[in-house]
Amino acid sequence: MRLRNWLAVVVSVLLLVAVGIVGVMVNRSALRAADTVHRSDSLALAVNNATLAGQMQQLSAKELKGFADSYPFHLGAGAAGDRQALEGYVAKSTSFPYGAAITGLDGTVLNASRGNPLPSSTDAGYQPMRRLLAAGKLGVSSVMQVKDAGGILVSVEAFAVPIKVGGAPAALLIGYHKLAATTLQAYTARLRSSAHLTTIVDTTGQVGYTSQAERIGSRIDPAVVSAAAKVTEGSEFVEYHAAGTAMISIVVKNESLPGGWAYVRTQTKASFDGAVHSRSQTINLTLLAMLLIGAVGISALGYRTQVQRRRADERFQALFLHAPDMVAVLDAEGRVAYSSPSAASVLHFPAGSLQGSSVFELVHPEDRPRMREAFAALLSGRDSVLRLQTRILNRAGNATWFEFTASNQMQNPALTGIVINARDISENRAFQERLHHEATHDALTGLPNRRRMQDALGTSLRDDAVAVLFVDLDGFKPVNDAHGHEAGDELLRQVAERLSACVREGDVLARVGGDEFVVLMPGVTDQADADAMSQRVRTAVERPFPVFGADITIGASVGVHLATPDDDPDQALRAADHAMYAVKHLGGGRRAHGVPEQREPARVGRHRAD
């Protein structure tokens, strides 16, 4: 009997050891899977942020190129007209308010805006910019530092585009911005977190944009610099030690970020791994305790094992029930074979009601064709994985954006289906849409900006004729001089409201400059219709505007061009602009009341006189 008991104990211990080994292996497998998902999500977020940052940089470059292509530079050393143009551009620019310069192709400075000190032409930061220009790419410098009037070091970045004469580069237009005052730095500062540091660095590892503004101009760890130099396109994790602490950085380089700059997100390895690794260790210790308990005896072993298993199952079910992500398994027809409890609760369906229903019925009607195509592609590849974003309808029919990770596990006998993991990304989508709106609309009036207008004009001209009206306010500068810029801003807002009431549904009204507006009228081919709109615009603008207790009267000069689908969008806009200047030279509209009449100076190129 005693031998039999010992045999039972030995068998029980062996069984527990076997169970413990299996548990450790399962735990390690789950940990690896969690790490894989976590790293994948972290990479996706980093790539998304890097792309947004690059798009903001590309907008700045597009503004600079637009100026270089539109102004007739003299390109003489110290030419007064060129300097005046540079200073006027810097005063109005949203991307390069710090300064601008014109240099020869060899780097010789021909002209520069006055005010803020600019980096010396021999600064090493220009070298990557020149290499990029030589390769036919956008020229972007490394981080450069200059001393301001107070002797304080200021970190700046330079963008360069060629000035072409006769289709060939004749000089370079360089725009400078103070890194700490850029829109991209403001966006990066919003990513500030106690858990990680976000930076955007140049090819030398010097920080240009960061979630901690005091780090601008500093350098990142050499290990990250070395890893970033090896990444030409894509993303990579870099693990290293700094001051005895294990660190991990995500390095992203893609075509959106110009000049070889890299997006880097850094945090300690412990904070990156988080509670997942801690819980894994806890589970392993629990399994060890279960093995020790098994040695006590058969009765205690059986009882305690059952208790532990029951509690573990209850814990798992509780965690699974309240998990924010939705998990489902689909059959080959797209029907729900299994769904986690959270799937029904997140979408407000009764528990178990999704079983057997088609997942395509939950997808927004506009996204269903794309979802069916992706599902078919996923079925065709064994063990293939697909990530996509789509809108899902809840029980009330309201759509919410989700990000799906789908894995083909049809060959896995334990699952035999398509495993879906879905996460609510509606807040992230809203943030992206808000950034897009800010990038394509004027902050003062809320109207589409020049970039959005040019996109709309190009799209309309693909299929139809477009009447282009270029509106320039007469007498606006005297209003600023007499009443102040706040009154001028309020006047512009009221002008925008009146012009919005003039245009038809389907027309596009945009603010393209300080006191310049453009109206696009798709489908209009009759000069009389365009002239009628021009008259409505002038009539609306010439009515007095109540601004801060004073009635202010201004006028409007309107240039009209009827563009056909054969026209180039830029040429069509310039034609309307030239037509407006012709009206302006003939006298334009009325001046503001109560402001001394000023003689309109002659225009040079595309310079504004008021």
Backbone torsions as a table, in degrees:
resi	resn	phi	psi	omega
1	MET	NA	-42.8	179.0
2	ARG	-63.7	-43.2	178.2
3	LEU	-61.5	-39.6	-179.9
4	ARG	-64.0	-39.2	178.7
5	ASN	-64.0	-43.1	178.4
6	TRP	-63.3	-40.3	176.9
7	LEU	-60.8	-40.0	177.9
8	ALA	-62.8	-39.5	179.2
9	VAL	-65.1	-46.7	-180.0
10	VAL	-60.4	-46.2	179.3
11	VAL	-60.5	-41.5	-179.9
12	SER	-63.6	-42.2	179.4
13	VAL	-64.0	-43.7	179.3
14	LEU	-61.7	-42.0	177.8
15	LEU	-62.4	-42.8	179.3
16	LEU	-65.0	-39.9	177.2
17	VAL	-60.0	-45.0	178.7
18	ALA	-61.2	-44.6	178.0
19	VAL	-62.3	-41.5	179.9
20	GLY	-62.0	-42.8	179.0
21	ILE	-62.3	-44.4	178.8
22	VAL	-62.1	-42.2	179.8
23	GLY	-61.7	-42.4	178.5
24	VAL	-62.8	-42.1	-179.9
25	MET	-64.7	-42.8	178.2
26	VAL	-63.2	-42.2	179.9
27	ASN	-62.6	-42.2	179.0
28	ARG	-66.0	-38.3	178.0
29	SER	-64.2	-43.4	178.4
30	ALA	-63.6	-38.8	179.0
31	LEU	-63.6	-43.0	178.2
32	ARG	-63.2	-41.3	178.9
33	ALA	-63.5	-42.8	178.8
34	ALA	-63.8	-41.0	177.6
35	ASP	-62.4	-40.9	-179.9
36	THR	-62.2	-46.1	179.6
37	VAL	-64.8	-42.9	-179.0
38	HIS	-62.2	-44.9	179.6
39	ARG	-65.6	-40.0	179.5
40	SER	-63.0	-44.0	178.8
41	ASP	-65.3	-40.7	179.3
42	SER	-63.5	-42.4	177.8
43	LEU	-63.2	-42.3	-179.2
44	ALA	-61.7	-42.7	179.1
45	LEU	-65.3	-41.9	-179.9
46	ALA	-64.2	-44.1	179.5
47	VAL	-62.9	-40.0	179.0
48	ASN	-62.4	-46.8	179.9
49	ASN	-64.8	-40.4	179.0
50	ALA	-63.5	-40.0	179.3
51	THR	-64.5	-43.2	178.0
52	LEU	-61.8	-42.4	178.8
53	ALA	-62.2	-44.0	179.6
54	GLY	-63.5	-38.6	179.4
55	GLN	-64.2	-37.5	177.4
56	MET	-65.3	-39.1	176.2
57	GLN	-64.9	-40.9	-179.4
58	GLN	-64.0	-33.3	177.1
59	LEU	-62.9	-41.9	178.0
60	SER	-61.6	-44.9	-179.8
61	ALA	-63.1	-36.8	-179.5
62	LYS	-65.9	-38.9	177.5
63	GLU	-61.9	-45.5	-178.9
64	LEU	-63.1	-43.2	-179.8
65	LYS	-64.8	-37.5	178.2
66	GLY	-60.4	-39.4	178.4
67	PHE	-68.2	-43.0	-179.0
68	ALA	-62.6	-35.6	-176.9
69	ASP	-81.7	-20.3	-170.8
70	SER	-101.8	-21.8	-175.3
71	TYR	-99.2	133.8	179.3
72	PRO	-82.2	83.9	-177.8
73	PHE	-67.9	146.6	174.7
74	HIS	-81.6	-32.0	177.0
75	LEU	64.4	23.0	173.7
76	GLY	-91.5	148.0	179.7
77	ALA	-61.6	121.8	178.1
78	GLY	72.5	15.8	-178.8
79	ALA	-58.2	124.4	-175.3
80	ALA	-63.3	-38.6	-179.8
81	GLY	-63.2	-41.7	179.1
82	ASP	-65.1	-42.3	179.2
83	ARG	-63.0	-42.2	178.5
84	GLN	-60.6	-40.7	178.4
85	ALA	-64.2	-42.4	179.3
86	LEU	-61.8	-45.2	-178.1
87	GLU	-67.5	-35.8	176.4
88	GLY	-66.3	-40.3	178.8
89	TYR	-64.9	-44.5	-179.4
90	VAL	-62.0	-37.8	-178.1
91	ALA	-66.2	-31.8	-177.1
92	LYS	-100.3	-14.0	-172.7
93	SER	-71.3	137.6	173.1
94	THR	-89.6	-16.4	-176.6
95	SER	-101.8	-33.3	-175.1
96	PHE	-130.1	59.0	179.5
97	PRO	-74.6	-9.4	-177.1
98	TYR	-77.0	-38.7	-179.7
99	GLY	168.3	170.3	179.2
100	ALA	-151.5	157.0	-179.2
101	ALA	-149.6	158.0	173.1
102	ILE	-118.0	127.3	178.3
103	THR	-126.2	159.3	171.9
104	GLY	-71.4	170.8	179.0
105	LEU	-63.8	-21.1	178.6
106	ASP	-90.6	2.9	178.1
107	GLY	97.0	-4.7	179.5
108	THR	-67.9	128.2	-178.2
109	VAL	-74.8	121.0	177.4
110	LEU	-95.0	-33.3	-177.9
111	ASN	-163.9	156.4	179.6
112	ALA	-157.5	150.9	175.7
113	SER	-70.6	150.9	178.1
114	ARG	-94.3	163.5	179.5
115	GLY	120.2	-99.6	-179.0
116	ASN	-75.5	140.4	178.0
117	PRO	-68.7	139.1	-179.1
118	LEU	-106.2	153.2	179.2
119	PRO	-59.9	147.9	176.5
120	SER	-61.0	147.7	-179.7
121	SER	-64.8	-14.4	178.9
122	THR	-94.9	2.9	-179.1
123	ASP	-60.0	133.9	-178.0
124	ALA	-62.0	-20.2	-179.3
125	GLY	-64.6	-19.1	179.1
126	TYR	-76.5	-19.0	-172.2
127	GLN	-59.0	-50.0	177.7
128	PRO	-62.1	-31.4	178.4
129	MET	-63.5	-42.7	-178.7
130	ARG	-69.3	-36.4	177.5
131	ARG	-63.5	-40.9	179.7
132	LEU	-65.6	-42.5	178.8
133	LEU	-62.9	-38.8	179.3
134	ALA	-64.2	-28.2	178.9
135	ALA	-87.6	5.6	178.7
136	GLY	79.5	20.8	-179.0
137	LYS	-110.3	172.4	175.4
138	LEU	-63.1	130.1	179.7
139	GLY	-82.8	121.4	178.2
140	VAL	-130.6	129.5	-178.6
141	SER	-84.6	170.3	166.1
142	SER	-79.0	176.9	177.2
143	VAL	-67.0	128.7	177.8
144	MET	-121.2	151.5	-178.0
145	GLN	-124.0	135.4	176.1
146	VAL	-131.7	159.4	176.8
147	LYS	-96.7	130.8	178.0
148	ASP	-79.7	-173.5	-176.7
149	ALA	-59.9	-26.7	179.4
150	GLY	-90.2	6.3	179.2
151	GLY	79.9	12.3	-179.2
152	ILE	-93.0	135.1	179.1
153	LEU	-69.0	132.5	178.8
154	VAL	-122.5	129.9	178.3
155	SER	-88.3	127.3	-178.7
156	VAL	-130.8	161.0	175.6
157	GLU	-130.2	146.0	-178.0
158	ALA	-119.0	140.5	171.6
159	PHE	-115.9	142.3	-179.0
160	ALA	-134.4	138.6	174.6
161	VAL	-134.4	149.9	-179.4
162	PRO	-74.0	143.1	169.4
163	ILE	-96.8	118.2	-173.3
164	LYS	-100.7	139.9	174.3
165	VAL	-126.3	119.8	-177.2
166	GLY	65.6	28.9	177.8
167	GLY	84.6	-3.8	-178.8
168	ALA	-117.7	143.0	179.0
169	PRO	-60.3	129.6	178.9
170	ALA	-117.2	-22.1	-179.7
171	ALA	-162.6	179.1	179.6
172	LEU	-120.7	136.5	171.0
173	LEU	-102.6	122.0	-176.6
174	ILE	-116.0	127.9	175.0
175	GLY	-110.1	140.5	-178.2
176	TYR	-119.6	141.0	169.2
177	HIS	-134.9	147.8	176.8
178	LYS	-77.2	118.8	-172.0
179	LEU	-56.1	-40.0	-175.5
180	ALA	-68.9	-15.7	-174.9
181	ALA	-109.7	12.4	-176.5
182	THR	-86.7	159.8	175.5
183	THR	-63.5	-37.7	179.7
184	LEU	-64.4	-37.9	177.6
185	GLN	-66.2	-39.3	178.0
186	ALA	-61.7	-40.7	177.9
187	TYR	-65.7	-43.4	-179.0
188	THR	-65.3	-35.4	179.3
189	ALA	-63.1	-27.1	178.5
190	ARG	-68.2	-17.9	-179.7
191	LEU	-86.2	7.0	-177.4
192	ARG	-58.9	134.6	-179.1
193	SER	-151.2	146.9	176.6
194	SER	-72.9	-14.5	-176.6
195	ALA	-89.0	-28.3	-175.9
196	HIS	-149.4	164.7	178.7
197	LEU	-118.1	127.5	177.9
198	THR	-105.0	129.1	177.7
199	THR	-138.5	154.3	170.4
200	ILE	-124.0	118.0	-168.8
201	VAL	-119.2	155.7	177.1
202	ASP	-84.1	-174.5	-174.0
203	THR	-67.4	-16.8	179.3
204	THR	-94.8	-1.2	-179.0
205	GLY	88.5	8.9	179.4
206	GLN	-84.3	135.8	-173.3
207	VAL	-78.4	124.7	176.2
208	GLY	-102.9	-39.8	179.8
209	TYR	-134.2	141.7	-174.3
210	THR	-158.1	152.9	176.3
211	SER	-73.0	-12.2	174.4
212	GLN	-118.1	97.6	-169.3
213	ALA	-57.1	-27.6	-178.7
214	GLU	-67.9	-12.3	179.9
215	ARG	-89.8	-1.3	179.3
216	ILE	-60.2	131.2	-179.7
217	GLY	91.8	-12.3	177.4
218	SER	-80.5	-178.5	-179.2
219	ARG	-120.8	147.1	177.7
220	ILE	-83.9	172.5	-176.6
221	ASP	-59.8	138.4	-179.4
222	PRO	-55.6	-32.4	179.6
223	ALA	-62.8	-37.7	179.0
224	VAL	-73.2	-38.2	177.6
225	VAL	-59.9	-44.9	-179.9
226	SER	-62.8	-42.1	179.9
227	ALA	-67.7	-40.1	-179.5
228	ALA	-63.4	-33.8	-179.5
229	ALA	-65.6	-26.7	-179.0
230	LYS	-84.0	-16.9	-178.5
231	VAL	-89.8	117.3	177.7
232	THR	-97.5	-33.5	179.0
233	GLU	-158.3	122.7	179.1
234	GLY	125.7	-154.3	-175.8
235	SER	-140.7	158.8	-176.6
236	GLU	-157.0	143.8	171.9
237	PHE	-89.7	137.4	177.9
238	VAL	-124.7	120.6	177.6
239	GLU	-109.7	134.1	-177.4
240	TYR	-158.3	179.2	178.8
241	HIS	-119.4	136.5	176.7
242	ALA	-131.6	118.2	-179.0
243	ALA	55.6	38.7	177.5
244	GLY	80.5	2.7	-178.4
245	THR	-107.9	131.7	177.5
246	ALA	-70.9	127.7	-177.2
247	MET	-123.7	160.3	175.2
248	ILE	-141.9	135.5	179.3
249	SER	-127.3	143.7	171.7
250	ILE	-103.3	120.4	179.9
251	VAL	-108.6	127.1	-179.1
252	VAL	-126.7	128.9	169.9
253	LYS	-129.1	131.0	174.6
254	ASN	-148.4	177.5	-173.8
255	GLU	-68.2	-16.1	179.0
256	SER	-72.3	-38.5	-179.6
257	LEU	-79.0	118.9	-175.8
258	PRO	-80.8	158.7	168.8
259	GLY	69.7	20.3	178.8
260	GLY	75.4	10.9	176.7
261	TRP	-68.4	156.5	-175.6
262	ALA	-131.1	145.2	172.8
263	TYR	-92.0	128.8	-177.3
264	VAL	-131.0	125.5	173.9
265	ARG	-117.1	124.7	-170.9
266	THR	-124.9	140.0	172.5
267	GLN	-158.7	169.7	179.0
268	THR	-69.6	151.4	179.6
269	LYS	-63.5	-35.5	-179.1
270	ALA	-64.4	-43.2	-179.9
271	SER	-71.6	-30.5	178.5
272	PHE	-68.7	-45.0	179.4
273	ASP	-67.5	-36.5	173.8
274	GLY	66.0	-153.4	-173.0
275	ALA	-75.2	-13.8	-177.0
276	VAL	-62.2	-46.9	-179.5
277	HIS	-68.8	-36.6	178.3
278	SER	-63.1	-42.9	179.6
279	ARG	-67.5	-34.8	177.7
280	SER	-61.4	-43.0	177.7
281	GLN	-63.8	-38.9	178.8
282	THR	-61.6	-42.3	179.9
283	ILE	-64.7	-41.0	178.6
284	ASN	-62.2	-41.0	177.8
285	LEU	-65.4	-36.8	178.1
286	THR	-63.5	-41.7	177.8
287	LEU	-63.5	-37.8	177.4
288	LEU	-64.0	-41.1	177.9
289	ALA	-62.6	-38.4	178.0
290	MET	-63.2	-36.8	178.0
291	LEU	-65.4	-40.5	179.7
292	LEU	-67.0	-38.6	179.0
293	ILE	-64.8	-33.1	-179.0
294	GLY	-61.8	-26.8	-179.0
295	ALA	-71.5	-15.9	-177.1
296	VAL	-67.3	-39.9	-178.9
297	GLY	163.4	167.2	-175.6
298	ILE	-65.2	-44.7	-175.5
299	SER	-65.8	-50.9	-180.0
300	ALA	-63.4	-37.8	179.0
301	LEU	-58.7	-53.0	-176.9
302	GLY	-60.7	-45.5	-176.7
303	TYR	-65.0	-50.7	-176.1
304	ARG	-66.8	-35.2	178.6
305	THR	-62.5	-44.7	180.0
306	GLN	-63.1	-41.4	179.7
307	VAL	-62.3	-47.0	-178.8
308	GLN	-63.0	-41.5	-179.8
309	ARG	-65.9	-41.8	-179.9
310	ARG	-63.3	-43.9	179.2
311	ARG	-65.0	-38.9	178.2
312	ALA	-62.9	-41.5	178.4
313	ASP	-63.4	-42.2	180.0
314	GLU	-64.5	-39.8	178.9
315	ARG	-64.1	-44.3	-179.8
316	PHE	-62.5	-44.7	180.0
317	GLN	-63.4	-39.7	179.3
318	ALA	-64.4	-43.8	178.7
319	LEU	-65.6	-42.8	-178.2
320	PHE	-66.4	-36.1	-178.5
321	LEU	-66.4	-38.2	-174.7
322	HIS	-101.1	10.1	178.7
323	ALA	-66.7	137.4	-178.7
324	PRO	-72.6	-24.3	-179.3
325	ASP	-84.1	151.6	176.6
326	MET	-98.7	136.2	177.6
327	VAL	-124.7	134.0	180.0
328	ALA	-147.6	156.5	174.5
329	VAL	-121.3	126.4	-178.3
330	LEU	-110.2	148.3	173.9
331	ASP	-85.1	-175.6	-174.6
332	ALA	-66.5	-17.6	179.2
333	GLU	-93.8	-1.7	-179.3
334	GLY	87.1	12.4	177.5
335	ARG	-85.8	149.1	-177.4
336	VAL	-77.6	110.9	175.9
337	ALA	-87.0	-30.4	177.5
338	TYR	-154.3	143.0	174.9
339	SER	-141.4	143.5	178.7
340	SER	-69.5	155.1	178.3
341	PRO	-55.5	-32.2	-177.7
342	SER	-67.0	-26.4	-178.5
343	ALA	-61.2	-44.9	179.0
344	ALA	-69.4	-40.4	-177.2
345	SER	-69.5	-39.7	179.8
346	VAL	-64.2	-37.5	-178.1
347	LEU	-94.6	3.5	175.5
348	HIS	65.3	32.5	174.4
349	PHE	-97.8	153.8	174.6
350	PRO	-61.2	147.3	-178.9
351	ALA	-57.8	132.3	178.1
352	GLY	81.2	-5.0	-175.1
353	SER	-75.2	-17.2	-179.3
354	LEU	-80.6	-15.0	-176.8
355	GLN	-60.9	126.0	177.4
356	GLY	86.5	-9.7	179.8
357	SER	-82.1	158.6	179.2
358	SER	-81.8	132.6	-179.4
359	VAL	-66.5	-24.5	-178.0
360	PHE	-70.6	-22.2	176.3
361	GLU	-69.2	-22.0	179.8
362	LEU	-87.7	-13.9	-177.5
363	VAL	-83.2	142.9	177.4
364	HIS	-55.8	137.3	-176.2
365	PRO	-52.7	-36.4	-179.6
366	GLU	-69.2	-23.8	-177.4
367	ASP	-97.2	-7.0	-174.5
368	ARG	-62.5	-45.7	179.4
369	PRO	-57.7	-43.1	179.8
370	ARG	-65.7	-36.9	180.0
371	MET	-67.9	-41.5	178.9
372	ARG	-64.6	-40.1	178.9
373	GLU	-63.7	-42.5	179.7
374	ALA	-66.9	-38.6	179.9
375	PHE	-64.6	-41.3	178.6
376	ALA	-64.1	-40.5	178.6
377	ALA	-65.3	-36.8	179.7
378	LEU	-66.7	-39.7	180.0
379	LEU	-65.6	-29.6	-175.8
380	SER	-76.6	-14.7	-178.2
381	GLY	-114.7	118.3	-179.6
382	ARG	-66.4	132.8	179.8
383	ASP	59.1	20.9	179.1
384	SER	-75.9	154.9	-178.9
385	VAL	-126.5	138.5	-177.3
386	LEU	-134.0	137.9	174.8
387	ARG	-121.7	132.5	176.7
388	LEU	-156.7	164.3	179.0
389	GLN	-117.0	136.4	-179.0
390	THR	-153.6	168.2	179.0
391	ARG	-98.3	135.3	-179.7
392	ILE	-116.8	138.0	179.7
393	LEU	-92.0	132.3	174.4
394	ASN	-86.3	-173.3	-175.3
395	ARG	-60.9	-32.1	-179.2
396	ALA	-82.3	-3.0	179.7
397	GLY	88.4	5.8	178.5
398	ASN	-83.7	142.1	-175.8
399	ALA	-96.3	138.4	175.4
400	THR	-131.4	138.2	178.7
401	TRP	-76.2	130.9	176.6
402	PHE	-128.1	150.2	171.0
403	GLU	-104.9	125.9	-176.6
404	PHE	-105.0	138.7	165.9
405	THR	-119.7	113.6	-175.8
406	ALA	-114.9	135.3	-179.1
407	SER	-126.5	131.8	178.7
408	ASN	-81.2	105.1	178.5
409	GLN	-116.7	32.0	-179.4
410	MET	-64.2	-29.3	-178.9
411	GLN	-86.4	-5.9	179.3
412	ASN	-86.3	113.2	-175.4
413	PRO	-64.3	-20.9	179.8
414	ALA	-76.6	-18.2	-176.6
415	LEU	-123.2	-50.1	-179.7
416	THR	49.0	58.1	179.6
417	GLY	-176.1	-175.9	176.2
418	ILE	-96.6	117.9	-178.0
419	VAL	-89.9	125.0	-176.9
420	ILE	-115.0	130.5	170.5
421	ASN	-121.7	122.8	-174.6
422	ALA	-123.3	138.0	-179.3
423	ARG	-129.8	136.5	178.5
424	ASP	-69.4	119.0	-180.0
425	ILE	-121.4	25.3	-175.8
426	SER	-62.1	-37.6	179.7
427	GLU	-65.9	-41.6	179.4
428	ASN	-65.1	-40.5	178.3
429	ARG	-63.7	-41.3	179.0
430	ALA	-62.3	-38.8	179.0
431	PHE	-64.9	-42.4	178.1
432	GLN	-63.0	-42.3	-179.8
433	GLU	-65.5	-36.5	178.4
434	ARG	-65.5	-41.4	177.5
435	LEU	-62.2	-41.0	179.7
436	HIS	-64.1	-41.4	179.6
437	HIS	-63.3	-44.1	179.8
438	GLU	-63.6	-32.4	-178.7
439	ALA	-77.5	-17.7	-175.2
440	THR	-118.3	7.6	-179.3
441	HIS	-132.6	150.3	179.1
442	ASP	-74.2	130.5	-175.4
443	ALA	-69.4	-31.5	-175.5
444	LEU	-77.1	-48.3	-173.4
445	THR	-101.5	-15.7	-175.7
446	GLY	78.6	1.0	178.7
447	LEU	-78.5	160.0	171.6
448	PRO	-56.1	144.4	178.9
449	ASN	-90.7	-174.2	-176.4
450	ARG	-60.1	-41.1	-178.3
451	ARG	-62.3	-45.3	-178.8
452	ARG	-65.9	-38.8	179.4
453	MET	-63.6	-43.7	-179.1
454	GLN	-64.2	-38.2	176.1
455	ASP	-62.0	-44.1	-179.3
456	ALA	-65.1	-38.8	178.9
457	LEU	-65.4	-44.8	179.4
458	GLY	-62.0	-40.0	179.6
459	THR	-66.0	-43.9	-177.9
460	SER	-66.0	-38.3	-176.7
461	LEU	-71.7	-10.4	176.7
462	ARG	-68.0	-30.2	-172.1
463	ASP	-122.9	-18.8	-168.4
464	ASP	-150.8	165.1	173.3
465	ALA	-76.1	156.6	-179.0
466	VAL	-140.8	130.3	171.0
467	ALA	-87.2	123.8	-177.8
468	VAL	-109.5	121.0	178.2
469	LEU	-112.7	120.0	178.2
470	PHE	-102.2	115.9	-173.3
471	VAL	-109.1	126.2	176.9
472	ASP	-124.3	128.6	-178.1
473	LEU	-75.0	133.5	175.7
474	ASP	-93.9	130.7	176.8
475	GLY	83.0	17.5	-177.8
476	PHE	-76.2	-40.3	-178.4
477	LYS	-60.6	-43.5	176.2
478	PRO	-59.0	-31.3	176.4
479	VAL	-62.9	-45.2	176.8
480	ASN	-60.4	-43.9	-176.9
481	ASP	-65.6	-39.6	-174.3
482	ALA	-84.9	-35.5	-172.5
483	HIS	-114.2	-9.6	179.4
484	GLY	98.9	161.5	-176.7
485	HIS	-69.6	-28.2	177.5
486	GLU	-64.3	-41.3	176.4
487	ALA	-64.6	-39.0	177.4
488	GLY	-61.0	-42.1	178.2
489	ASP	-63.3	-42.9	179.8
490	GLU	-63.9	-38.7	177.5
491	LEU	-61.9	-42.4	178.9
492	LEU	-62.7	-40.0	178.4
493	ARG	-62.7	-42.3	179.7
494	GLN	-68.1	-37.9	176.0
495	VAL	-59.8	-43.1	179.9
496	ALA	-60.9	-40.6	179.6
497	GLU	-64.1	-43.2	-178.8
498	ARG	-67.1	-42.5	179.4
499	LEU	-64.9	-35.0	178.4
500	SER	-62.6	-33.2	179.5
501	ALA	-75.5	-17.8	-178.3
502	CYS	-82.5	-36.2	-170.1
503	VAL	-76.3	158.1	178.8
504	ARG	-82.8	163.6	171.7
505	GLU	-65.9	127.8	-175.9
506	GLY	101.6	-18.6	173.7
507	ASP	-75.6	160.4	178.4
508	VAL	-118.6	124.2	175.1
509	LEU	-112.7	126.4	-176.8
510	ALA	-135.5	150.0	170.6
511	ARG	-99.3	120.3	-173.2
512	VAL	-112.4	-2.5	179.3
513	GLY	-163.1	-166.4	-177.4
514	GLY	-56.7	-59.3	177.8
515	ASP	-127.5	37.1	-179.2
516	GLU	-117.6	135.0	179.8
517	PHE	-130.1	155.9	177.3
518	VAL	-131.5	135.5	175.0
519	VAL	-114.9	125.7	175.1
520	LEU	-105.5	128.8	-179.5
521	MET	-121.2	86.8	-179.8
522	PRO	-60.2	140.8	175.7
523	GLY	85.3	-5.3	-178.0
524	VAL	-88.8	120.2	179.5
525	THR	-119.5	-9.5	-176.6
526	ASP	-93.6	125.7	179.8
527	GLN	-59.8	-34.2	-178.6
528	ALA	-63.7	-39.7	178.6
529	ASP	-64.5	-41.6	179.2
530	ALA	-66.7	-39.5	179.3
531	ASP	-66.3	-35.4	177.8
532	ALA	-62.6	-42.8	177.2
533	MET	-64.2	-40.3	178.5
534	SER	-59.1	-42.1	179.5
535	GLN	-65.6	-40.4	178.4
536	ARG	-61.9	-40.0	179.4
537	VAL	-62.6	-49.3	-178.0
538	ARG	-62.7	-41.5	179.9
539	THR	-62.6	-42.7	-179.4
540	ALA	-64.7	-40.3	-176.5
541	VAL	-74.0	-32.6	-174.4
542	GLU	-76.4	-14.5	174.4
543	ARG	-67.6	143.2	-177.9
544	PRO	-58.7	145.2	177.2
545	PHE	-109.0	124.2	175.0
546	PRO	-79.5	109.4	-177.1
547	VAL	-124.8	108.4	175.7
548	PHE	53.4	44.5	174.8
549	GLY	88.1	-3.8	179.7
550	ALA	-118.2	142.9	174.5
551	ASP	-90.5	119.1	-177.2
552	ILE	-115.2	131.5	-179.4
553	THR	-116.8	128.8	176.8
554	ILE	-129.8	-179.7	176.6
555	GLY	-129.2	-175.8	180.0
556	ALA	-145.0	135.6	171.5
557	SER	-103.9	127.9	-173.8
558	VAL	-121.5	121.9	173.8
559	GLY	-102.1	135.7	-174.8
560	VAL	-120.2	136.0	173.4
561	HIS	-140.0	128.0	176.5
562	LEU	-91.9	106.0	-177.0
563	ALA	-92.9	143.1	176.5
564	THR	-108.7	166.1	179.0
565	PRO	-59.0	-17.5	178.4
566	ASP	-80.4	-12.9	-176.2
567	ASP	-78.2	146.8	170.3
568	ASP	-77.7	135.0	-177.4
569	PRO	-55.8	-44.0	-178.9
570	ASP	-65.4	-39.8	178.4
571	GLN	-65.9	-38.4	178.4
572	ALA	-62.7	-42.3	179.8
573	LEU	-66.7	-41.4	179.0
574	ARG	-65.4	-34.9	178.9
575	ALA	-63.5	-43.7	177.1
576	ALA	-65.2	-38.1	178.1
577	ASP	-62.3	-46.5	179.4
578	HIS	-63.7	-38.2	177.3
579	ALA	-62.4	-39.1	177.5
580	MET	-63.8	-42.5	-180.0
581	TYR	-64.9	-33.7	176.6
582	ALA	-62.5	-43.2	176.7
583	VAL	-63.4	-41.9	-178.7
584	LYS	-61.5	-43.2	-179.8
585	HIS	-67.3	-24.1	178.0
586	LEU	-83.7	-0.6	177.0
587	GLY	130.4	-27.0	176.3
588	GLY	63.1	-153.5	-179.6
589	GLY	-93.3	-163.4	-176.1
590	ARG	-84.8	158.0	175.4
591	ARG	-83.3	166.8	177.5
592	ALA	-70.9	140.6	177.8
593	HIS	-69.8	144.8	175.0
594	GLY	80.7	4.4	-180.0
595	VAL	-117.3	131.3	-178.6
596	PRO	-55.2	139.0	179.2
597	GLU	-66.1	133.0	177.7
598	GLN	-116.8	138.3	177.7
599	ARG	-72.2	132.2	-178.5
600	GLU	-74.5	117.6	179.0
601	PRO	-70.4	159.8	178.2
602	ALA	-65.9	143.4	179.9
603	ARG	-86.6	144.5	174.9
604	VAL	-114.8	117.8	-179.5
605	GLY	62.0	-121.3	-178.4
606	ARG	-111.1	20.1	179.1
607	HIS	-69.3	143.9	176.0
608	ARG	-85.2	144.0	175.9
609	ALA	-96.8	-23.1	177.6
610	ASP	-145.2	NA	NA
